[in-house]
Amino acid sequence: MKKIFSALAIAAIALMAAGCCSKTEGGFKKNSEGAIVTPVPARPAGQTDVIGLVTPKLETVRIGIVGLGMRGSGAVTRLSRVPGAKIVAVCDVEADRVEKAKKALADREYGEVAGYSGSTEAFKELCERDDIDLVYVCTDWVHHVPVALYAMEHGKNAAIEVPSAYSLEDCWALVNMSEKTRLHCMILENCCYDFFELSTLEMAKQGVFGDIVHVEGSYNHNLDPFWHEYWQNWRLDFNQKHRGDVYPTHGFGPICQVLGIHRGDKLNTLVAMDTKAFNGPKHVRAQGGQDPDNFANGDVTTTMIRTEKGRSILIEHDVMNPRPYSRMYQVVGTDGYAAKYPVQQYCLRREFLNGEPIDYSNLKGERTLMGEALAELQAKYPCPILTEDFVNLAKEVGGHGGMDFIMDYRLVYCLRNGLPLDMDVYDLAEWCSIGELSAISMENGNAPVVVPDFTRGAWNKLNGFSYAFAPGDGPAAAK
Ligand SMILES: NC(=O)c1ccc[n+]([C@@H]2O[C@H](COP(=O)([O-])OP(=O)(O)OC[C@H]3O[C@@H](n4cnc5c(N)ncnc54)[C@H](O)[C@@H]3O)[C@@H](O)[C@H]2O)c1
């Protein structure tokens, strides 16, 4: 909450200087439409945006991994299988986790890997090495940004687990550092690479759903079995201290790609609402934690956003209740619909299909495609980054069914070929800013809040989302 108040204090000063807004009873600045405005810090002199950023080609991408818990240890395995990637060093506060990662690699005769451990600052030595191109951050949320900023300051590209940043201040710090250093800072949003999302994105790009009108995403995942697994109880602690959608990006990232956010559309205004914390206090008691009744994060947080092009977005967060896992992933267009949960389905206008008779008694004016019919439709719109061999390799290496490997592969492929990454620092900031922006809305009576333009005016330079390929590779042949 401290960060929210500091952001709002800066906002008040910045906006008073700009003289663009009226002051509300609560002391916060609002624009002429009544939405709270947080500050957009001036771009430091000499900096320009990093839309389409490319860095020099790398024969081998030399990687340092920081954070070797549940997620980081999987990253070690995956990255060791990505062609053209070389893990040079690993780091964790806990020495035994470093030794375990090194042993796993040594058992496969991977070659020498350096290890750093012993404190939350040990990552600095890793970042200071001169033989690393990419620092891959898999720590708890509080340490993501300090590690990534230090890495970029020391000439390394950064890739950060989700959510990469939890405050507006940190989102802006990463944007500024990427622009200053001209280095990549990518959010590791693996859900952008799941097979249904990849197919649906391609179908959306080819106009199958018409104009996209509305999208939905969520993170509904009962974490009961996992709370006690997190290092020093960081995740429950974080939820206890922070209101808002603290884990928005799994649902939000893929639908932002469908909408082409900062690629022709932009997030304008957000409103959010939560329930009270029903289950949080029970978990704090079960873990023997302090002050259980003081639990900031509601069981269910719902956020709505309207975009510049007049489209709407719904995002939901619930890690507390026993309900089926769902990232929602729903796309509503003028000509069609896609949904991944609870069952995968597409629904298209009758004239786009060889129509069956309308079933008036069952209120069916459209045809819903599932199972084989769904697969047949997807096959007509192959995702340009997937080849059969690549899919087989991804499924063999795994990581949430293969999507984690596809993400790592694309990251390394783009760095090796000097191409723009699939996700840039503005994606990171837009997707992660939902945490604090939703909290600001709720702390102010569910008020509308302006989503800052992290590109500072460059949101309309690109026309829709696309993947980059090396010359000669072309779509569907990424090697
Ligand atoms: N993309 C996904 O599907 C997915 C899935 C799970 C977790 N995550 C994300 O991955 C990250 C890690 O989650 P986890 O489940 O592995 O947590 P974890 O608690 O199992 O591991 C965190 C690790 O980070 C280490 N660490 C903390 N601070 C450090 C520092 N300053 N330097 C070095 N090491 C440090 C801890 O010692 C611990 O080993 C989180 O951001 C989480 O949200 C993403």
The ligand as a Gaussian input file, in Angstrom:
#p B3LYP/6-31G(d) Opt

LIG

0 1
 N        5.152000     -18.766000     -15.566000
 C        4.663000     -19.711000     -14.768000
 O        3.920000     -20.600000     -15.179000
 C        5.090000     -19.705000     -13.339000
 C        4.817000     -20.807000     -12.534000
 C        5.266000     -20.777000     -11.218000
 C        5.939000     -19.670000     -10.736000
 N        6.168000     -18.604000     -11.547000
 C        6.923000     -17.439000     -11.080000
 O        8.283000     -17.854000     -10.899000
 C        8.860000     -17.124000      -9.811000
 C        9.425000     -18.096000      -8.792000
 O        8.382000     -18.881000      -8.271000
 P        8.672000     -20.275000      -7.569000
 O        7.387000     -20.993000      -7.534000
 O        9.837000     -20.916000      -8.180000
 O        9.043000     -19.803000      -6.089000
 P       10.035000     -20.552000      -5.081000
 O        9.719000     -19.998000      -3.748000
 O        9.946000     -22.035000      -5.264000
 O       11.481000     -20.115000      -5.549000
 C       11.974000     -18.813000      -5.427000
 C       13.483000     -18.950000      -5.343000
 O       14.076000     -17.657000      -5.475000
 C       15.204000     -17.634000      -4.610000
 N       15.558000     -16.233000      -4.362000
 C       14.836000     -15.293000      -3.730000
 N       15.489000     -14.117000      -3.746000
 C       16.651000     -14.327000      -4.403000
 C       17.757000     -13.499000      -4.722000
 N       17.777000     -12.199000      -4.405000
 N       18.793000     -14.045000      -5.377000
 C       18.776000     -15.367000      -5.724000
 N       17.749000     -16.195000      -5.434000
 C       16.698000     -15.684000      -4.787000
 C       14.753000     -18.402000      -3.390000
 O       15.839000     -18.852000      -2.614000
 C       13.973000     -19.537000      -4.028000
 O       14.794000     -20.640000      -4.298000
 C        7.748000     -16.236000      -9.291000
 O        7.829000     -15.001000      -9.913000
 C        6.487000     -16.931000      -9.735000
 O        5.384000     -16.079000      -9.850000
 C        5.765000     -18.621000     -12.841000

